[in-house]
């Protein structure tokens, strides 16, 4: 496998493919410990999306609209109607560690909604809900109510309103599709009227588009058809229908949208195909110039996936490298919680609570991001590779998710090879940087600093 890098041929900027969902922090009996956030700073993590923060119902303290504005019948113009205490501390800690908040306006998922849903119903007054969002933004960006001037740019309206096609089973939105479209329209128009280009508004944090694999010809896609239930269910059909319905609605109503956000938990080939589908549809509707954010993703639905495995770190890196060359503007890995639940948190080895090889893939990509300038990197299919420079500082990352392969590079400076797998957490080696064997499910970082 020959990889030719031309450090004099700048291609553009390295995009923030290594942002995360949820920040790492712990809550004890005596205090809240935000110091685990230093790992975000160490990895140059650019953004943390504030969704599902603090546990069920946002821990009843963080971020969610009902946690900040506890009595919907209160006067939304009065500071005393708001409870910013815990969200203030969280966002101050993020800013202190150099991570920009990405604020989801809405509520935390209610996984047991089939028993009873509490907060995932449509607001009873959309205009008032929009004004509540306005005052939250004023608190964090304009100093209102003893607030701050954090210049938070991204404000996302709700999350996964099309989570299920049956309303009583929808863990995020018990209303109809049309009710969400109207909420988005009312809120986006109000917020842009209040703040203009000082903020970016968007949504709707779509669940994903696996349904395209059930009938690729229908959507004009050159991808493999897949007949398993994951791609052919009525739920997946509903999610695609919801996407088109949303775009129809905002086009007709001239609703503002600065970014479209979506989610997926597929492998690299699945995700890149979904990204192409999103781009194609947005272009068809005339929205090709808005940003697109894949702001929930990981390998949790891959049966081989384990948070501390070489497979997980190599595939995670492959995703970030591949998506750098799609139109997608940002990725946010779900999630970076310190002690995560189930399969969703990959930053830590759950046996030791130490950063895992997955985290070191993010740290390695963070170095590329800090270098800033992507340079020409040509290679055959079979591995994923990306290179960047900042002055004399240069780096190449190669991720191999196939069988062992011989890597041949054309580097002239004094480079060293660092390996990431379950046994090597970005470990410096004695490998020849211009010729070495890269094992299956392994990441190599080749740099001169």
VEXDREN-999990 format. One record per residue (C-alpha): residue in one letter; x, y, z. Coordinates in nm, 4 decimals, decimal comma. Layout:
   tiba         xx         yy         zz
      a          X          Y          Z
...
***
This chain:
   tiba         xx         yy         zz
      x     0,0000     0,0000     0,0000
      x     0,1768     0,3129    -0,1234
      x     0,0822     0,6460     0,0325
      x     0,2160     0,9581    -0,1359
      x     0,2071     1,2780     0,0671
      x     0,2841     1,6239    -0,0712
      x     0,3232     1,8601     0,2226
      x     0,3584     2,1553    -0,0158
      x     0,0132     2,0969    -0,1653
      x    -0,2452     2,2335     0,0778
      x    -0,5987     2,1036     0,0158
      x    -0,7944     2,2968     0,2763
      x    -0,8611     2,2867     0,6490
      x    -0,8926     1,9869     0,8759
      x    -1,2563     1,9833     0,9850
      x    -1,3781     1,9186     1,3424
      x    -1,4411     1,5491     1,2939
      x    -1,3495     1,4805     1,6605
      x    -1,6146     1,6744     1,8507
      x    -1,8175     1,4838     2,1097
      x    -2,1562     1,4505     2,2706
      x    -2,1695     1,5058     2,6444
      x    -1,8661     1,6114     2,8463
      x    -1,6931     1,3926     3,1062
      x    -1,7604     1,4912     3,4659
      x    -1,8538     1,3164     3,7872
      x    -2,1012     1,3993     4,0631
      x    -2,0267     1,2896     4,4163
      x    -2,1976     1,3421     4,7495
      x    -1,9959     1,6529     4,8309
      x    -1,9215     1,8174     4,4965
      x    -1,9219     1,7909     4,1192
      x    -1,5839     1,7100     3,9722
      x    -1,5207     1,8645     3,6323
      x    -1,1495     1,7775     3,6200
      x    -1,2007     1,4758     3,3870
      x    -1,2696     1,7389     3,1213
      x    -0,8954     1,7884     3,0912
      x    -0,8917     1,4921     2,8526
      x    -1,1012     1,6987     2,6110
      x    -0,8484     1,9799     2,6266
      x    -0,5593     1,7365     2,5799
      x    -0,7238     1,6029     2,2639
      x    -0,8130     1,9500     2,1308
      x    -1,1823     1,8538     2,1290
      x    -1,3557     2,1535     1,9684
      x    -1,7224     2,1067     2,0705
      x    -1,9357     1,9156     2,3168
      x    -2,3034     1,8708     2,2315
      x    -2,5248     1,9156     2,5349
      x    -2,7856     1,6436     2,4958
      x    -2,8737     1,3738     2,7520
      x    -2,6442     1,5498     2,9981
      x    -2,6503     1,4438     3,3617
      x    -2,8640     1,1317     3,3356
      x    -3,2385     1,0769     3,2981
      x    -3,4325     1,4038     3,2584
      x    -3,0941     1,5792     3,2469
      x    -3,0425     1,4824     3,6086
      x    -3,3304     1,7243     3,6696
      x    -3,0643     1,9968     3,6742
      x    -2,8811     2,0367     3,3433
      x    -2,9561     2,1962     3,0056
      x    -3,3103     2,0674     2,9383
      x    -3,5708     2,3409     2,9009
      x    -3,7854     2,2031     3,1881
      x    -3,4772     2,2062     3,4137
      x    -3,3952     2,5676     3,3359
      x    -3,7529     2,6959     3,3109
      x    -3,9312     2,4817     3,5668
      x    -4,2804     2,6315     3,5576
      x    -4,4051     2,6763     3,2040
      x    -4,6772     2,9102     3,3306
      x    -4,4201     3,1509     3,4801
      x    -4,3263     3,4839     3,3218
      x    -4,0518     3,4084     3,0690
      x    -3,9287     3,7694     3,0750
      x    -3,8263     3,7570     3,4422
      x    -3,4872     3,6234     3,5533
      x    -3,6396     3,4647     3,8645
      x    -3,8371     3,2245     3,6428
      x    -3,5135     3,0523     3,5376
      x    -3,2819     2,8094     3,7157
      x    -2,9432     2,8320     3,5459
      x    -2,7342     2,7106     3,8412
      x    -2,6104     2,3702     3,7285
      x    -2,6027     2,4451     3,3568
      x    -2,3931     2,7542     3,4361
      x    -2,1346     2,5433     3,6171
      x    -2,1221     2,2891     3,3375
      x    -2,0765     2,5439     3,0612
      x    -1,8216     2,7454     3,2600
      x    -1,6173     2,4268     3,3003
      x    -1,6366     2,3492     2,9291
      x    -1,5226     2,6993     2,8395
      x    -1,2412     2,6798     3,0947
      x    -1,1137     2,3651     2,9248
      x    -1,1347     2,5197     2,5803
      x    -1,4388     2,3266     2,4564
      x    -1,7222     2,5121     2,2862
      x    -2,0746     2,4160     2,3940
      x    -2,3216     2,3044     2,1268
      x    -2,6576     2,3670     2,2912
      x    -2,9547     2,1402     2,2291
      x    -3,2799     2,3245     2,3029
      x    -3,5188     2,0549     2,4160
      x    -3,5256     1,7566     2,6478
      x    -3,3418     1,4364     2,7324
      x    -3,4592     1,1094     2,5818
      x    -3,7207     0,9161     2,7819
      x    -3,6356     0,5527     2,7197
      x    -3,9262     0,4193     2,9266
      x    -4,1895     0,6417     2,7670
      x    -4,4159     0,3420     2,6998
      x    -4,4901     0,3414     3,0732
      x    -4,5341     0,7165     3,0973
      x    -4,3993     1,0166     2,9072
      x    -4,3201     1,3283     3,1087
      x    -4,1361     1,5939     2,9079
      x    -4,1362     1,4816     2,5467
      x    -4,4774     1,6238     2,4567
      x    -4,5075     1,9241     2,2235
      x    -4,4939     2,2492     2,4238
      x    -4,8421     2,3833     2,4896
      x    -4,7420     2,7260     2,3542
      x    -4,4832     2,7242     2,0752
      x    -4,4322     3,1014     2,0754
      x    -4,3681     3,1069     2,4490
      x    -4,1301     2,8111     2,4196
      x    -3,9384     3,0079     2,1573
      x    -3,9213     3,3098     2,3907
      x    -3,7876     3,0872     2,6689
      x    -3,5146     2,9695     2,4301
      x    -3,4458     3,3342     2,3469
      x    -3,3820     3,4200     2,7101
      x    -3,1571     3,1183     2,7598
      x    -2,9472     3,2430     2,4682
      x    -2,9452     3,5947     2,6111
      x    -2,8219     3,4530     2,9423
      x    -2,5257     3,2726     2,7877
      x    -2,4382     3,5159     2,5111
      x    -2,5530     3,8614     2,6253
      x    -2,5154     3,8514     3,0034
      x    -2,8881     3,8575     3,0790
      x    -2,9878     3,7448     3,4316
      x    -2,6332     3,7636     3,5701
      x    -2,5186     3,5666     3,2702
      x    -2,2199     3,5417     3,0388
      x    -2,0790     3,6365     2,7026
      x    -1,9772     3,2915     2,5801
      x    -2,0740     3,3477     2,2166
      x    -2,2301     3,0016     2,1863
      x    -2,2917     2,9662     1,8144
      x    -2,4908     2,6469     1,7621
      x    -2,8474     2,6165     1,8929
      x    -3,0252     2,2966     1,7935
      x    -3,4045     2,2784     1,8094
      x    -3,5061     1,9512     1,9760
      x    -3,3623     1,6058     1,9118
      x    -3,4841     1,3043     1,7123
      x    -3,8524     1,3967     1,6831
      x    -3,8950     1,1020     1,4446
      x    -3,7431     0,8522     1,6910
      x    -4,0324     0,6064     1,6391
      x    -4,3168     0,5877     1,3890
      x    -4,5695     0,5100     1,6660
      x    -4,6305     0,8192     1,8860
      x    -4,6661     0,6395     2,2205
      x    -4,3357     0,4607     2,1583
      x    -4,1474     0,7704     2,0395
      x    -3,8905     0,8334     2,3115
      x    -3,8348     1,1953     2,2082
      x    -4,1606     1,3417     2,0735
      x    -4,5183     1,2306     2,1332
      x    -4,6574     1,4751     1,8788
      x    -4,7067     1,4439     1,5062
      x    -4,4506     1,5249     1,2396
      x    -4,6463     1,8383     1,1531
      x    -4,6383     1,9576     1,5135
      x    -4,2593     1,9328     1,5181
      x    -4,2284     2,1141     1,1857
      x    -4,4372     2,3980     1,3291
      x    -4,2318     2,4123     1,6502
      x    -3,9135     2,4330     1,4447
      x    -4,0571     2,7058     1,2229
      x    -4,1841     2,9212     1,5099
      x    -3,8649     2,8846     1,7125
      x    -3,6164     2,9313     1,4290
      x    -3,7911     3,2432     1,3027
      x    -3,8070     3,3959     1,6489
      x    -3,4439     3,3242     1,7342
      x    -3,3103     3,4556     1,4043
      x    -3,5267     3,7666     1,4424
      x    -3,3741     3,8228     1,7870
      x    -3,0101     3,7376     1,7117
      x    -2,9602     3,7307     1,3361
      x    -2,6246     3,5939     1,2287
      x    -2,4853     3,6052     1,5833
      x    -2,6108     3,2498     1,6247
      x    -2,6758     2,9482     1,4058
      x    -3,0016     2,7583     1,4403
      x    -3,0865     2,4198     1,3023
      x    -3,2039     2,0686     1,3632
      x    -3,3573     1,8349     1,3785
      x    -3,1006     1,5823     1,4971
      x    -3,2450     1,3123     1,2714
      x    -3,2212     0,9497     1,3817
      x    -3,0506     0,8392     1,0621
      x    -3,1289     0,7101     0,7152
      x    -3,0673     0,3355     0,7216
      x    -3,3820     0,2940     0,5129
      x    -3,1975     0,3993     0,1987
      x    -3,0341     0,0550     0,1914
      x    -3,3707    -0,1203     0,1530
      x    -3,4283     0,0333    -0,1907
      x    -3,1264     0,2303    -0,3178
      x    -3,2696     0,2707    -0,6687
      x    -3,5663     0,4582    -0,5249
      x    -3,3299     0,7259    -0,3928
      x    -3,0882     0,7282    -0,6867
      x    -2,8032     0,5765    -0,4877
      x    -2,5293     0,3433    -0,6040
      x    -2,5068     0,1335    -0,2879
      x    -2,5632    -0,2282    -0,1915
      x    -2,9214    -0,3283    -0,1133
      x    -2,9664    -0,4811     0,2310
      x    -3,2722    -0,6837     0,3192
      x    -3,2311    -0,7281     0,6938
      x    -3,4812    -0,5819     0,9376
      x    -3,2512    -0,2998     1,0421
      x    -3,2996    -0,1367     0,7015
      x    -3,6497    -0,2437     0,6005
      x    -3,8670    -0,1620     0,9020
      x    -4,1594     0,0811     0,8940
      x    -3,9639     0,2904     1,1424
      x    -3,6870     0,3489     0,8897
      x    -3,9385     0,4330     0,6173
      x    -4,1028     0,6835     0,8496
      x    -3,7700     0,8522     0,9242
      x    -3,7012     0,9137     0,5562
      x    -4,0570     1,0362     0,4999
      x    -4,0159     1,2715     0,7969
      x    -3,6965     1,4129     0,6407
      x    -3,8677     1,4987     0,3155
      x    -4,1683     1,6355     0,5036
      x    -3,9467     1,8604     0,7130
      x    -3,7743     2,0043     0,4085
      x    -4,1067     2,0512     0,2292
      x    -4,2403     2,2428     0,5288
      x    -3,9453     2,4744     0,5905
      x    -3,9166     2,5436     0,2171
      x    -4,2833     2,6389     0,1961
      x    -4,2708     2,8495     0,5159
      x    -3,9271     2,9999     0,4492
      x    -3,8044     2,8770     0,7876
      x    -3,4461     2,9732     0,8730
      x    -3,1937     2,6891     0,8879
      x    -2,8177     2,7300     0,9255
      x    -2,7355     2,3630     0,9765
      x    -2,8956     2,0220     0,9414
      x    -2,8020     1,7667     1,2076
      x    -2,8403     1,3909     1,1904
      x    -2,7349     1,0709     1,3645
      x    -2,6234     0,7218     1,2766
      x    -2,4609     0,4244     1,4436
      x    -2,3340     0,2403     1,1394
      x    -1,9991     0,1291     1,0039
      x    -1,7867     0,3507     0,7791
      x    -1,9466     0,2302     0,4561
      x    -2,2971     0,2830     0,5937
      x    -2,2243     0,6293     0,7321
      x    -2,0530     0,7617     0,4203
      x    -2,3475     0,6446     0,2083
      x    -2,5909     0,8186     0,4434
      x    -2,3821     1,1364     0,4248
      x    -2,4041     1,1287     0,0455
      x    -2,7825     1,0838     0,0704
      x    -2,8179     1,3821     0,3066
      x    -2,6086     1,5993     0,0751
      x    -2,8047     1,4923    -0,2330
      x    -3,1433     1,5649    -0,0768
      x    -3,0393     1,8996     0,0714
      x    -2,9045     2,0033    -0,2678
      x    -3,2299     1,8987    -0,4361
      x    -3,4171     2,1290    -0,1991
      x    -3,1739     2,4176    -0,2478
      x    -3,0019     2,3836     0,0888
      x    -2,6613     2,2764    -0,0387
      x    -2,4911     2,5730     0,1299
      x    -2,5999     2,5017     0,4872
      x    -2,3756     2,3122     0,7281
      x    -2,4376     1,9453     0,7975
      x    -2,3494     1,7929     1,1331
      x    -2,3373     1,4239     1,2136
      x    -2,3711     1,4931     1,5843
      x    -2,4389     1,1447     1,7196
      x    -2,2377     0,8469     1,6014
      x    -2,0302     0,5539     1,7179
      x    -1,9925     0,1815     1,6553
      x    -2,2355     0,0711     1,9263
      x    -2,4544    -0,1247     1,6833
      x    -2,1568    -0,3182     1,5462
      x    -2,1423    -0,6557     1,7195
      x    -1,7622    -0,6589     1,7128
      x    -1,7443    -0,3277     1,8902
      x    -1,5853    -0,3011     2,2343
      x    -1,4790     0,0250     2,3929
      x    -1,1246    -0,0915     2,4633
      x    -1,0658    -0,2972     2,1488
      x    -0,8284    -0,2333     1,8625
      x    -1,1248    -0,2803     1,6293
      x    -1,3072     0,0095     1,7953
      x    -1,0169     0,2533     1,7826
      x    -0,9222     0,1734     1,4213
      x    -1,2799     0,1972     1,2962
      x    -1,3373     0,5170     1,4913
      x    -1,0328     0,6738     1,3328
      x    -1,1328     0,5426     0,9896
      x    -1,4671     0,7182     1,0282
      x    -1,3084     1,0537     1,1072
      x    -1,0602     1,0239     0,8211
      x    -1,3284     0,9193     0,5713
      x    -1,5737     1,1912     0,6708
      x    -1,3068     1,4599     0,6295
      x    -1,3569     1,4049     0,2570
      x    -1,7365     1,4221     0,2642
      x    -1,9343     1,7463     0,2654
      x    -2,0185     1,6931     0,6330
      x    -1,8875     1,9864     0,8372
      x    -1,8663     1,8295     1,1809
      x    -1,8811     1,4935     1,3607
      x    -1,9774     1,4484     1,7273
      x    -1,9047     1,1116     1,8835
      x    -2,1692     0,9864     2,1271
      x    -2,0372     1,0080     2,3895
      x    -1,7542     1,1265     2,6139
      x    -1,9149     1,0662     2,9524
      x    -1,6684     0,9662     3,2225
      x    -1,8690     0,6649     3,3353
      x    -2,0989     0,5868     3,0492
      x    -2,3966     0,3560     3,0209
      x    -2,4007     0,0437     2,8084
      x    -2,2317     0,0540     2,4702
      x    -2,2353     0,4248     2,4010
      x    -1,9265     0,5542     2,5773
      x    -1,5963     0,4635     2,4187
      x    -1,3505     0,7105     2,5703
      x    -1,2713     0,5001     2,8770
      x    -1,1793     0,1448     2,9582
      x    -1,4704     0,0587     3,1861
      x    -1,2513    -0,1800     3,3876
      x    -0,9963     0,0857     3,4805
      x    -1,1693     0,4168     3,3938
      x    -0,8487     0,5176     3,2170
      x    -0,8645     0,6647     2,8637
      x    -0,8983     0,3859     2,6078
      x    -0,7456     0,3396     2,2645
      x    -1,0610     0,4992     2,1204
      x    -0,9800     0,8177     2,3111
      x    -0,6256     0,8119     2,1721
      x    -0,7663     0,7994     1,8198
      x    -0,9446     1,1237     1,9029
      x    -0,6284     1,2671     2,0535
      x    -0,4339     1,1806     1,7392
      x    -0,6968     1,3408     1,5167
      x    -0,6880     1,6422     1,7484
      x    -0,3245     1,6895     1,6554
      x    -0,4182     1,7025     1,2870
      x    -0,6896     1,9523     1,3733
      x    -0,4391     2,1731     1,5534
      x    -0,2006     2,1563     1,2587
      x    -0,4944     2,2872     1,0589
      x    -0,3887     2,2516     0,6962
      x    -0,4809     1,9331     0,5124
      x    -0,2215     1,8399     0,2515
      x    -0,2428     1,6118    -0,0502
      x    -0,2401     1,2460     0,0540
      x    -0,2928     0,9913    -0,2239
      x    -0,3428     0,6221    -0,1531
      x    -0,5216     0,3146    -0,2828
      x    -0,8370     0,1760    -0,1301
      x    -0,7808    -0,0544     0,1627
      x    -0,6706     0,1913     0,4285
      x    -0,7817     0,5363     0,5401
      x    -0,5230     0,8130     0,5495
      x    -0,5008     1,1875     0,6080
      x    -0,2100     1,4295     0,6388
      x    -0,1678     1,7822     0,7720
      x     0,0967     2,0440     0,8454
      x     0,1580     2,3680     1,0299
      x     0,4838     2,5202     0,9190
      x     0,7520     2,2588     0,9754
      x     0,5267     2,0390     1,1909
      x     0,3836     1,7534     0,9879
      x     0,1739     1,4447     1,0526
      x     0,0142     1,1547     0,8655
      x    -0,2484     0,9218     1,0130
      x    -0,3247     0,5812     0,8647
      x    -0,6020     0,3528     0,9906
      x    -0,6207    -0,0090     0,8792
      x    -0,9476    -0,1955     0,9435
      x    -0,8644    -0,4821     0,7064
      x    -0,5944    -0,7508     0,7190
      x    -0,2266    -0,6700     0,7824
      x    -0,0802    -0,4486     0,5115
      x     0,2645    -0,3181     0,4157
      x     0,2691     0,0621     0,4189
      x     0,5141     0,2517     0,1970
      x     0,5461     0,6300     0,2348
      x     0,7572     0,8976     0,0675
      x     0,8606     1,1016     0,3730
      x     1,1873     1,2951     0,3742
      x     1,2023     1,4559     0,7179
      x     1,2822     1,2837     1,0479
      x     0,9489     1,1158     1,1263
      x     0,8537     0,8652     1,3957
      x     0,5731     0,6084     1,4010
      x     0,3272     0,5909     1,6892
      x     0,0808     0,3006     1,7196
      x    -0,2740     0,2970     1,8593
      x    -0,4394    -0,0326     1,9485
      x    -0,5583    -0,1988     2,2689
      x    -0,1989    -0,2516     2,3815
      x    -0,0481     0,0735     2,2515
      x    -0,1964     0,4070     2,3448
      x    -0,0182     0,6209     2,0869
      x     0,3091     0,4468     2,1675
      x     0,6292     0,5552     1,9929
      x     0,7967     0,2711     1,8014
      x     1,1211     0,2023     1,6180
      x     0,9389     0,1297     1,2914
      x     1,0791     0,2738     0,9701
      x     0,8338     0,5566     0,8870
      x     0,8676     0,4937     0,5136
      x     0,8112     0,1184     0,5230
      x     0,6375    -0,0874     0,7892
      x     0,3681    -0,3486     0,8429
      x     0,0434    -0,2029     0,9771
      x    -0,1542    -0,4740     1,1494
      x    -0,5267    -0,5258     1,1169
      x    -0,7367    -0,2889     1,3308
      x    -0,4445    -0,0600     1,4052
      x    -0,3828     0,3124     1,3712
      x    -0,0417     0,4549     1,2832
      x     0,0480     0,8179     1,3512
      x     0,3582     0,9252     1,1602
      x     0,4834     1,2674     1,2685
      x     0,7976     1,4764     1,2996
      x     0,7269     1,6411     1,6363
***
